[in-house]
């Protein structure tokens, strides 16, 4: 982790796009769609200086990948050059449903 005063602030929208790209590299091992397209990410917030907050869920509270997916998302975001701090919160409110999937995910999984 870098010292805050040595970081050059990345514009919030640019950093958010980099965060989304990083998140899209993470897959639920049982589903061939990335966690962003699955709709598991509820919120991505960027705060000065280059701090990121992620609010996410899992497909179920008993998801076998409950330990793995959040830590992999956090690791991928922390690999973005210039990131200062990443906070990730897991919630089950509202509970996950297939309605949260993107059109691309529904198509990939044969729901359309």
C-alpha positions as a Markdown table, in Angstrom:
| # | Residue | x | y | z |
|---|---|---|---|---|
| 1 | Unk | 0.0 | 0.0 | 0.0 |
| 2 | Unk | 1.3 | 3.4 | -0.9 |
| 3 | Unk | 1.5 | 6.5 | 1.2 |
| 4 | Unk | -1.5 | 8.7 | 0.5 |
| 5 | Unk | 0.7 | 11.9 | 0.0 |
| 6 | Unk | 2.7 | 10.1 | -2.7 |
| 7 | Unk | -0.4 | 9.1 | -4.8 |
| 8 | Unk | -1.5 | 11.0 | -7.8 |
| 9 | Unk | -5.3 | 11.1 | -7.7 |
| 10 | Unk | -6.9 | 9.3 | -10.6 |
| 11 | Unk | -10.2 | 10.8 | -11.8 |
| 12 | Unk | -13.1 | 9.0 | -10.2 |
| 13 | Unk | -14.8 | 7.9 | -13.4 |
| 14 | Unk | -11.5 | 6.6 | -14.8 |
| 15 | Unk | -10.7 | 4.7 | -11.6 |
| 16 | Unk | -14.2 | 3.3 | -11.5 |
| 17 | Unk | -13.8 | 2.0 | -15.1 |
| 18 | Unk | -10.5 | 0.3 | -14.1 |
| 19 | Unk | -12.2 | -1.2 | -11.0 |
| 20 | Unk | -15.0 | -2.7 | -13.2 |
| 21 | Unk | -12.5 | -4.1 | -15.6 |
| 22 | Unk | -10.6 | -5.7 | -12.7 |
| 23 | Unk | -13.9 | -7.1 | -11.2 |
| 24 | Unk | -14.8 | -8.6 | -14.6 |
| 25 | Unk | -11.7 | -10.9 | -14.3 |
| 26 | Unk | -13.4 | -12.7 | -11.4 |
| 27 | Unk | -15.7 | -15.6 | -12.0 |
| 28 | Unk | -17.8 | -17.8 | -9.8 |
| 29 | Unk | -16.2 | -21.2 | -10.5 |
| 30 | Unk | -19.6 | -22.8 | -11.0 |
| 31 | Unk | -20.9 | -20.3 | -13.5 |
| 32 | Unk | -19.1 | -19.3 | -16.8 |
| 33 | Unk | -20.0 | -15.5 | -16.3 |
| 34 | Unk | -18.0 | -12.9 | -14.4 |
| 35 | Unk | -19.3 | -11.6 | -11.1 |
| 36 | Unk | -20.0 | -8.1 | -12.5 |
| 37 | Unk | -22.3 | -9.4 | -15.2 |
| 38 | Unk | -23.9 | -11.8 | -12.8 |
| 39 | Unk | -25.1 | -8.8 | -10.8 |
| 40 | Unk | -23.2 | -9.6 | -7.6 |
| 41 | Unk | -21.8 | -6.0 | -7.4 |
| 42 | Unk | -24.3 | -3.6 | -5.8 |
| 43 | Unk | -22.1 | -0.5 | -5.5 |
| 44 | Unk | -18.7 | 0.8 | -6.5 |
| 45 | Unk | -17.7 | 4.0 | -4.8 |
| 46 | Unk | -14.5 | 5.9 | -5.4 |
| 47 | Unk | -13.3 | 8.4 | -2.7 |
| 48 | Unk | -10.2 | 10.6 | -2.5 |
| 49 | Unk | -7.4 | 9.7 | -2.8 |
| 50 | Unk | -7.9 | 6.5 | -4.9 |
| 51 | Unk | -9.9 | 4.7 | -2.2 |
| 52 | Unk | -12.5 | 2.2 | -3.4 |
| 53 | Unk | -15.6 | 0.8 | -1.6 |
| 54 | Unk | -17.4 | -2.2 | -3.0 |
| 55 | Unk | -20.8 | -3.5 | -1.8 |
| 56 | Unk | -21.5 | -6.9 | -3.1 |
| 57 | Unk | -23.5 | -10.1 | -2.6 |
| 58 | Unk | -23.1 | -13.8 | -3.4 |
| 59 | Unk | -25.6 | -16.0 | -5.2 |
| 60 | Unk | -26.5 | -17.5 | -1.8 |
| 61 | Unk | -25.3 | -17.2 | 1.8 |
| 62 | Unk | -24.2 | -20.8 | 1.5 |
| 63 | Unk | -22.2 | -20.2 | -1.6 |
| 64 | Unk | -19.2 | -22.6 | -1.6 |
| 65 | Unk | -17.0 | -19.7 | -3.0 |
| 66 | Unk | -17.9 | -17.3 | -0.2 |
| 67 | Unk | -14.3 | -17.0 | 1.0 |
| 68 | Unk | -12.7 | -17.0 | -2.4 |
| 69 | Unk | -14.8 | -14.5 | -4.5 |
| 70 | Unk | -14.6 | -11.4 | -2.2 |
| 71 | Unk | -10.9 | -11.9 | -1.6 |
| 72 | Unk | -10.2 | -12.3 | -5.3 |
| 73 | Unk | -12.2 | -9.2 | -6.1 |
| 74 | Unk | -10.2 | -7.2 | -3.5 |
| 75 | Unk | -6.9 | -8.6 | -4.8 |
| 76 | Unk | -7.7 | -7.7 | -8.4 |
| 77 | Unk | -8.6 | -4.1 | -7.5 |
| 78 | Unk | -5.5 | -3.7 | -5.3 |
| 79 | Unk | -3.4 | -4.6 | -8.4 |
| 80 | Unk | -4.6 | -1.4 | -10.2 |
| 81 | Unk | -1.7 | 1.1 | -10.2 |
| 82 | Unk | -2.4 | 4.0 | -7.9 |
| 83 | Unk | -5.0 | 2.3 | -5.7 |
| 84 | Unk | -4.7 | 3.4 | -2.1 |
| 85 | Unk | -7.2 | 1.3 | -0.1 |
| 86 | Unk | -10.0 | -1.1 | -1.0 |
| 87 | Unk | -12.9 | -1.9 | 1.4 |
| 88 | Unk | -15.3 | -4.6 | 0.5 |
| 89 | Unk | -18.6 | -5.3 | 2.3 |
| 90 | Unk | -20.7 | -8.4 | 1.8 |
| 91 | Unk | -24.4 | -8.1 | 2.1 |
| 92 | Unk | -27.5 | -10.3 | 1.5 |
| 93 | Unk | -29.9 | -7.5 | 1.5 |
| 94 | Unk | -31.5 | -7.4 | -1.0 |
| 95 | Unk | -31.0 | -11.2 | -1.6 |
| 96 | Unk | -29.6 | -12.1 | -5.0 |
| 97 | Unk | -31.9 | -13.1 | -7.8 |
| 98 | Unk | -31.4 | -13.9 | -11.5 |
| 99 | Unk | -33.1 | -10.5 | -12.3 |
| 100 | Unk | -29.8 | -8.9 | -11.3 |
| 101 | Unk | -27.9 | -10.4 | -14.2 |
| 102 | Unk | -27.0 | -8.4 | -17.2 |
| 103 | Unk | -28.6 | -9.2 | -20.6 |
| 104 | Unk | -25.2 | -10.7 | -21.6 |
| 105 | Unk | -25.1 | -13.0 | -18.6 |
| 106 | Unk | -28.7 | -14.2 | -19.2 |
| 107 | Unk | -27.8 | -14.9 | -22.8 |
| 108 | Unk | -24.6 | -16.8 | -21.9 |
| 109 | Unk | -26.5 | -18.9 | -19.4 |
| 110 | Unk | -29.4 | -19.6 | -21.8 |
| 111 | Unk | -32.0 | -17.6 | -19.8 |
| 112 | Unk | -33.0 | -15.5 | -22.9 |
